[in-house]
Amino acid sequence: MLPAITQGLKYRHQRAMTKAEKKWMQAVAELGCIVCLEAGFGYVPCCVHHILESGRRKGHLHTIGLCPGHHASGLNTEEVVSRHPWLREFERRYGTEKELWKKTCDALRG
């Protein structure tokens, strides 16, 4: 948890989200984990993960939903591998972040 004095503050490079970005991120959260959805588990609550390109976030419209197990649990088992810190294994099993983003877009289009 951040110290109270820093909560709500933005770093210099951050800007407030637009209405479209807020709407997108809410839709991603309501869709749930894209990996679990693709595996046939249906809706599983998720964290919104920002896709990275060359180590930098692409922006709020380039996000996917990942459940805690697939996001940052640190797991790398036969059942599940998390994006953080196992990027290569995660992408080998489930596809690249860009591929998962495209699947997210398709799922949200209906």
Secondary structure, DSSP 8 states (H G I E B T S, - for coil): ---TTTTT---TT-----HHHHHHHHHHHHH--HHHHHTT------EEEE-EETTEE--TTSEEEE-HHHHTS--BSSS-B-TTT-HHHHHHHH--HHHHHHHHHHHHH-
